Amino acid sequence: MDSILLVGAGRMGGAMLRGWISAMGSGYHFVALDPHAGPSLADIGNEPVPGSRFTYVAQIKDLPPNLHPKVVVLATKPQQVNQAITDLGDCIVSDTVVVSVAAGVSTQSISGAAFTDAAIVRVMPNIGALVGSAVSAGFALPETLPHQKALVEELFASVGQMIWLDREEDMHLATAVSGSGPAYYFAFCEAMIAAAETEGLPSDIARALAIGTVTSAGQLLTRKPDPTHLRETVTSPNGTTAAGLGALLSNGELKRLSHDAVRAAAMRSRELS
Ligand SMILES: NC(=O)c1ccc[n+]([C@@H]2O[C@H](COP(=O)([O-])OP(=O)(O)OC[C@H]3O[C@@H](n4cnc5c(N)ncnc54)[C@H](OP(=O)(O)O)[C@@H]3O)[C@@H](O)[C@H]2O)c1
């Protein structure tokens, strides 16, 4: 049975693992290595879907003997990635694909830490993996074989959509837009709740209306992925929406703030690399 090793089963790793098991479990042995994630993974069980296996270990010494995973997914904090690869030692063999989801850690740095010439892939998922709707951007070094790329794509497509990038440099912008992006929309939702409260709506109603609105806007975008068309469709000339949008967009502040956010996050990603 082919195995897939997840190193770091925290927020991101845990979300991906659950998605992988439920979407592509049969035929795979999933192994999670993390010093503290045992309790949060306890419900997964040894055979989570028929024909699959799941093993959790807290320490490298407890990994199944002679484990040579098809894929190793590194989901530790960026600063811990290289040490985690070094510690895995000969568990990574030449036909292993090493996938890092860590922000800012370059393929050059990852291949420097690995002992073998394993294929290296970077993927920037987002926390939408928790609900099976992540959007992930990936970059594979040219030596990655088509079947290895296909397996990585299968993993990340099982928790949402997967988009390949041609240039590693673009991983910084993918990190800034989609990796960090959910938090921007949460912050916007918070600001709408605060505005409604300040204008006099009871808190629970302000929350229900703002959260319901962002959720339905997201679903409409899924059905028709054209935000300009949707905005125009719901804006009658001289109506209430036009008045609100006038205030939101008139002085270019929203565009400027969005640009500042993307630039700051991309800069931080570059600093981490
Ligand atoms: N969260 C997101 O929305 C998001 C989105 C895109 C990408 N990412 C990337 O995903 C990675 C993980 O982020 P996160 O938010 O999931 O962090 P997290 O919740 O802190 O999870 C990281 C986990 O890795 C464990 N760990 C550390 N060193 C390890 C080692 N050598 N072997 C095995 N496990 C080890 C940590 O244990 P300890 O706590 O004991 O150190 C922790 O449980 C980051 O690199 C981040 O850039 C995150």
The ligand as a Tripos MOL2 file, in Angstrom:
@<TRIPOS>MOLECULE
LIG
   48    52     1     0     0
SMALL
NO_CHARGES

@<TRIPOS>ATOM
      1 N1         -2.8840   28.1220    8.7090 N.am      1 LIG1
      2 C1         -3.0710   28.5340    7.4680 C.2       1 LIG1
      3 O1         -4.1030   29.1360    7.1210 O.2       1 LIG1
      4 C2         -2.0250   28.2440    6.4210 C.ar      1 LIG1
      5 C3         -2.3140   28.5200    5.0640 C.ar      1 LIG1
      6 C4         -1.3590   28.1910    4.0990 C.ar      1 LIG1
      7 C5         -0.1470   27.6490    4.4870 C.ar      1 LIG1
      8 N2          0.1140   27.4450    5.7870 N.ar      1 LIG1
      9 C6          1.4220   26.8960    6.1560 C.3       1 LIG1
     10 O2          1.1860   25.6980    6.8460 O.3       1 LIG1
     11 C7          2.2360   25.5180    7.8020 C.3       1 LIG1
     12 C8          1.6060   25.1210    9.1320 C.3       1 LIG1
     13 O3          0.7830   26.1760    9.5840 O.3       1 LIG1
     14 P1         -0.2810   25.9100   10.7490 P.3       1 LIG1
     15 O4         -1.0800   27.1320   10.8300 O.co2     1 LIG1
     16 O5         -0.9410   24.5990   10.5270 O.co2     1 LIG1
     17 O6          0.7240   25.7900   11.9960 O.3       1 LIG1
     18 P2          0.5210   24.9350   13.3250 P.3       1 LIG1
     19 O7         -0.9410   24.8640   13.6630 O.co2     1 LIG1
     20 O8          1.4910   25.4940   14.3260 O.co2     1 LIG1
     21 O9          0.9810   23.4620   12.9280 O.3       1 LIG1
     22 C9          2.3210   23.0670   12.7880 C.3       1 LIG1
     23 C10         2.4760   21.7450   13.5060 C.3       1 LIG1
     24 O10         3.7460   21.1670   13.1760 O.3       1 LIG1
     25 C11         4.2700   20.6000   14.3670 C.3       1 LIG1
     26 N3          5.7200   20.4010   14.2310 N.ar      1 LIG1
     27 C12         6.7220   21.2790   14.4490 C.ar      1 LIG1
     28 N4          7.9280   20.6970   14.1780 N.ar      1 LIG1
     29 C13         7.6600   19.4330   13.7710 C.ar      1 LIG1
     30 C14         8.4730   18.3430   13.3610 C.ar      1 LIG1
     31 N5          9.8190   18.4320   13.2760 N.pl3     1 LIG1
     32 N6          7.8830   17.1760   13.0190 N.ar      1 LIG1
     33 C15         6.5340   17.0660   13.0810 C.ar      1 LIG1
     34 N7          5.7050   18.0610   13.4690 N.ar      1 LIG1
     35 C16         6.2570   19.2320   13.8090 C.ar      1 LIG1
     36 C17         3.8930   21.6140   15.4100 C.3       1 LIG1
     37 O11         4.0490   21.1160   16.7050 O.3       1 LIG1
     38 P3          4.4830   22.1840   17.8690 P.3       1 LIG1
     39 O12         3.3080   23.0980   18.0380 O.co2     1 LIG1
     40 O13         4.7600   21.3250   19.0170 O.co2     1 LIG1
     41 O14         5.6900   22.9320   17.3360 O.co2     1 LIG1
     42 C18         2.4320   21.8870   15.0280 C.3       1 LIG1
     43 O15         1.5480   20.9300   15.5720 O.3       1 LIG1
     44 C19         3.0310   26.8150    7.8840 C.3       1 LIG1
     45 O16         4.2830   26.6290    7.2940 O.3       1 LIG1
     46 C20         2.1990   27.7990    7.0980 C.3       1 LIG1
     47 O17         3.0090   28.7110    6.3740 O.3       1 LIG1
     48 C21        -0.7950   27.7020    6.7690 C.ar      1 LIG1
@<TRIPOS>BOND
     1     1     2 1
     2     2     3 2
     3     2     4 1
     4     4     5 ar
     5     4    48 ar
     6     5     6 ar
     7     6     7 ar
     8     7     8 ar
     9     8     9 1
    10     8    48 ar
    11     9    10 1
    12     9    46 1
    13    10    11 1
    14    11    12 1
    15    11    44 1
    16    12    13 1
    17    13    14 1
    18    14    15 2
    19    14    16 1
    20    14    17 1
    21    17    18 1
    22    18    19 2
    23    18    20 1
    24    18    21 1
    25    21    22 1
    26    22    23 1
    27    23    24 1
    28    23    42 1
    29    24    25 1
    30    25    26 1
    31    25    36 1
    32    26    27 ar
    33    26    35 ar
    34    27    28 ar
    35    28    29 ar
    36    29    30 ar
    37    29    35 ar
    38    30    31 1
    39    30    32 ar
    40    32    33 ar
    41    33    34 ar
    42    34    35 ar
    43    36    37 1
    44    36    42 1
    45    37    38 1
    46    38    39 2
    47    38    40 1
    48    38    41 1
    49    42    43 1
    50    44    45 1
    51    44    46 1
    52    46    47 1
@<TRIPOS>SUBSTRUCTURE
     1 LIG1         1 GROUP 0 **** ****
